[in-house]
Amino acid sequence: MKLILAIIKPFKLDAVREALTAAGIEGMTATEAKGFGRQKGQTEIYRGAEYEINFLPKMRLEVVVDDAQVEAACAAIREAANTDKIGDGKIFVVGVDEAIRIRTGENGSAAL
């Protein structure tokens, strides 16, 4: 099993959820986050005063999938979240040793 962590732009959340559902992925956790990468933040003007935004709003997605679904899930996220502009985000894939469903006690892939 693998944990897929994806950092995406907030307005792409629904498109990514739909793409994952179409790829057969059943569950996902989304968390609001703030961060920066190559963008290094941005400068904005509010009521005539210029100020710098160092951390930009992002969404952090967490999806646990079987090894066989990793490529399909990553492709779905990448295609749905892509805007061809800087700041589209990143996808990280991390190994998962065990998963346990709390309600039934199922473990491993059956718990997903």
C-alpha positions in Angstrom: 0.0 0.0 0.0 1.1 3.6 -0.6 0.1 7.0 0.8 -0.2 9.6 -1.9 0.3 13.2 -0.6 -0.7 15.9 -3.1 -0.4 19.6 -2.7 -2.7 21.4 -5.2 -4.4 24.7 -5.8 -7.7 25.0 -3.9 -9.9 25.6 -6.9 -8.8 22.3 -8.4 -10.1 20.2 -5.4 -13.4 19.2 -7.0 -11.8 18.3 -10.4 -9.2 16.1 -8.6 -11.9 14.4 -6.5 -13.9 13.6 -9.6 -10.8 12.3 -11.4 -9.9 10.0 -8.5 -13.5 8.7 -8.3 -13.4 8.0 -12.1 -10.1 6.1 -11.5 -11.7 3.8 -8.9 -10.3 5.5 -5.8 -12.9 5.5 -3.1 -11.5 7.6 -0.2 -9.5 10.9 0.2 -8.8 13.4 3.0 -8.4 17.0 2.1 -6.9 19.7 4.4 -6.5 23.4 3.9 -2.8 24.3 3.9 -0.6 27.3 3.3 2.8 27.1 1.7 5.2 28.3 -1.0 7.7 26.8 -3.4 9.2 28.4 -6.4 6.5 31.0 -6.3 8.1 32.6 -3.2 4.8 34.2 -2.4 3.3 37.2 -4.2 2.8 40.9 -3.7 -0.7 42.4 -3.6 -2.1 45.9 -3.2 -5.0 46.4 -0.8 -6.5 49.9 -0.3 -3.4 51.5 -1.8 -1.0 49.7 0.5 1.4 47.0 -1.0 1.9 43.9 1.1 3.6 40.6 0.5 1.9 37.2 0.9 4.6 34.7 1.8 2.3 31.7 2.2 -0.2 30.9 -0.5 -3.4 28.9 0.1 -3.1 25.2 -1.0 -5.0 22.0 -0.4 -3.2 18.9 1.0 -4.8 15.6 -0.2 -4.1 12.3 1.4 -5.0 9.0 -0.4 -4.0 5.5 0.6 -4.2 3.0 -2.3 -3.0 -0.5 -3.3 0.3 -0.7 -5.1 -1.5 -1.5 -8.3 -3.5 1.8 -8.2 -0.6 4.2 -7.5 0.1 5.1 -11.1 -3.6 5.6 -12.0 -4.2 7.7 -8.9 -1.1 9.9 -9.5 -2.0 10.3 -13.2 -5.6 11.3 -12.2 -4.3 13.9 -9.7 -1.7 15.3 -12.1 -4.1 15.7 -15.1 -6.9 17.2 -13.0 -4.7 19.6 -11.0 -2.6 20.8 -13.9 -3.0 24.4 -15.1 0.4 24.7 -16.8 1.3 27.5 -14.4 3.9 27.7 -11.6 2.4 26.7 -8.3 0.3 23.7 -9.5 1.8 21.6 -6.6 3.5 18.3 -6.0 2.7 14.7 -5.5 4.6 12.5 -3.0 4.3 8.7 -2.7 5.1 7.1 0.6 5.0 3.5 1.7 2.3 2.3 4.2 3.0 -0.7 6.4 -0.5 -1.3 7.7 -4.0 -0.1 7.5 -6.8 -1.1 9.9 -10.5 -0.3 9.6 -11.6 0.8 13.1 -15.3 -0.3 12.8 -14.7 -3.9 11.6 -11.0 -4.6 12.4 -10.2 -5.5 8.8 -6.6 -4.8 7.9 -4.3 -4.5 4.9 -5.9 -3.8 1.5 -9.3 -4.9 2.8 -9.3 -1.9 5.2 -9.1 0.5 2.3 
